[in-house]
């Protein structure tokens, strides 16, 4: 199996899903203050787009320190659920595709396997993430809307209904998250492989310290790449969830087109990008590091693509 002869069963996938849920919940929760400022820059650039430090000062001045924790509940819950399906799903699809293809084909096509596994896992994860992400954005854009997750959910259902209230952003969240996750796992896999090769490290026998260093460095590279690729869709997601009337009253697709035209390509690609690169670079590095820590703690031996010909040398 990609050069890895170990048999992987349901317990491995559950451990992978648990590690994914923990790593995403912890990292996204820790980055909540940065996410609050980033979202406000996207929604109110005329007021907040003067840099991260200025954005923090403005939020604290107007809403107090508690303002930086706006949306923490849906962030922590939403990304635990998303991380469960995303990381667990990537492991499931990656390993089963590798098993189906056989050692040599899996090694030769490992980048394609990363991309397909990430896309499949992310689609499933986004079905569960979308309502919580919509709730987070509603709370950040209007701090007076509700005091937290539990109060916000029934209010959104009452005001807008389930589909409009929670899934208006499903299209943009797919456009944002699927390319983001594909880039994240494929780039991290390539970067980790290159760093390991450059340092003469065998990931199967490497010390925990070396594995951690590689996870952090490759995760940072992957995070920045993924942030740049997915940023326009992230901006549209923030805009369409700000208000049920954002972009007009037509279909979600037409509203997205209207918002994109109103905003312009340059603003879509660049507004809040610096903050997002910092946030996603740090967050992704943390995710891969925490994932490895939790997997190790559960006694799971993480799957790695390995060259079957390397054994013959």
Long-range contacts (C-beta under 8 A, 24 or more apart in sequence): 1-95, 1-98, 1-99, 1-103, 1-106, 1-303, 2-98, 2-103, 2-106, 2-107, 2-110, 2-303, 2-304, 2-305, 2-306, 2-308, 3-103, 3-106, 3-107, 3-305, 3-306, 3-307, 3-308, 3-310, 3-311, 4-98, 4-303, 4-304, 4-305, 4-306, 6-301, 6-303, 8-91, 8-95, 8-303, 12-91, 12-300, 13-88, 13-91, 13-92, 14-88, 15-294, 15-295, 15-298, 15-299, 15-300, 16-87, 16-88, 16-90, 16-91, 16-92, 16-295, 16-300, 17-84, 17-85, 17-87, 17-88, 17-89, 17-91, 18-84, 18-88, 18-294, 18-298, 19-87, 19-290, 19-291, 19-294, 19-295, 19-298, 19-300, 20-83, 20-84, 20-85, 20-86, 20-87, 20-88, 20-90, 20-291, 21-80, 21-81, 21-83, 21-84, 21-87, 21-88, 22-80, 22-83, 22-290, 22-294, 23-83, 23-87, 23-286, 23-287, 23-288, 23-289, 23-290, 23-291, 23-294, 24-79, 24-80, 24-82, 24-83, 24-86, 24-87, 24-287, 25-76, 25-77, 25-79, 25-80, 25-83, 26-286, 26-290, 27-79, 27-283, 27-286, 27-287, 27-290, 28-75, 28-76, 28-78, 28-79, 28-283, 29-72, 29-75, 29-76, 29-79, 30-286, 31-279, 31-282, 31-283, 32-68, 32-69, 32-70, 32-71, 32-72, 32-75, 33-68, 33-69, 34-275, 34-278, 34-279, 35-71, 35-75, 35-140, 35-279, 36-67, 36-68, 36-69, 36-70, 36-71, 36-140, 37-68, 37-275, 38-272, 38-275, 38-276, 38-279, 39-137, 39-140, 39-141, 39-238, 39-272, 40-140, 40-141, 41-271, 41-272, 41-275, 42-234, 42-235, 42-238, 42-239, 42-271, 42-272, 43-140, 43-141, 43-238, 43-239, 43-242, 45-267, 45-271, 45-272, 49-271, 49-272, 52-274, 52-275, 52-278, 55-275, 63-143, 67-143, 70-139, 70-140, 70-143, 71-135, 71-136, 71-137, 71-139, 71-140, 73-148, 73-149, 73-150, 74-132, 74-133, 74-135, 74-136, 74-139, 74-149, 74-152, 75-132, 75-136, 77-132, 77-149, 78-128, 78-129, 78-131, 78-132, 78-133, 78-135, 78-136, 79-129, 81-125, 81-128, 81-129, 81-132, 82-125, 82-126, 82-128, 82-129, 83-125, 83-287, 84-125, 85-121, 85-124, 85-125, 85-128, 86-121, 86-122, 86-125, 86-181, 87-121, 87-291, 88-121, 89-117, 89-120, 89-121, 89-122, 89-124, 89-125, 90-114, 90-117, 90-118, 90-121, 90-181, 90-185, 91-303, 92-117, 92-121, 93-117, 93-120, 93-121, 94-303, 95-303, 98-303, 98-305, 103-308, 104-308, 104-309, 106-305, 107-305, 107-306, 107-307, 107-308, 110-189, 110-305, 111-186, 111-189, 111-190, 113-305, 114-182, 114-185, 114-186, 114-189, 115-182, 115-185, 115-186, 117-185, 118-178, 118-181, 118-182, 118-184, 118-185, 118-186, 119-178, 119-181, 119-182, 121-181, 122-177, 122-178, 122-180, 122-181, 122-182, 123-174, 123-178, 125-177, 126-170, 126-173, 126-174, 126-177, 126-178, 129-173, 129-177, 130-166, 130-167, 130-169, 130-170, 130-173, 131-166, 131-167, 133-169, 133-173, 133-237, 133-241, 134-165, 134-166, 134-167, 134-168, 134-169, 134-241, 135-166, 137-169, 137-237, 137-238, 137-241, 137-242, 138-241, 138-242, 141-238, 141-241, 141-242, 141-243, 159-244, 160-244, 164-244, 165-244, 168-240, 168-241, 168-244, 168-252, 168-255, 169-237, 169-240, 169-241, 170-252, 171-252, 171-253, 171-256, 172-233, 172-236, 172-237, 172-240, 172-256, 173-233, 173-237, 175-230, 175-233, 175-236, 176-230, 176-233, 176-234, 176-236, 176-237, 177-230, 179-226, 179-229, 179-230, 179-233, 180-226, 180-227, 180-229, 180-230, 181-226, 183-222, 183-225, 183-226, 183-229, 183-230, 184-222, 184-223, 184-225, 184-226, 184-284, 185-222, 187-218, 187-221, 187-222, 187-225, 187-226, 188-218, 188-219, 188-221, 188-222, 188-284, 188-288, 189-218, 189-305, 191-217, 191-218, 191-221, 191-222, 192-218, 193-305, 203-304, 204-304, 204-306, 208-296, 211-292, 212-289, 212-292, 212-293, 215-285, 215-288, 215-289, 215-291, 215-292, 216-285, 216-286, 216-288, 216-289, 217-285, 218-288, 219-284, 219-285, 219-286, 219-287, 219-288, 219-289, 220-281, 220-282, 220-284, 220-285, 222-284, 222-288, 223-277, 223-280, 223-281, 223-282, 223-283, 223-284, 223-285, 224-277, 224-280, 224-281, 226-280, 226-284, 227-273, 227-276, 227-277, 227-279, 227-280, 227-281, 228-273, 228-277, 231-268, 231-269, 231-272, 231-273, 231-276, 232-260, 232-265, 232-268, 232-269, 234-276, 235-263, 235-267, 235-268, 235-271, 235-272, 236-260, 236-263, 236-268, 239-263
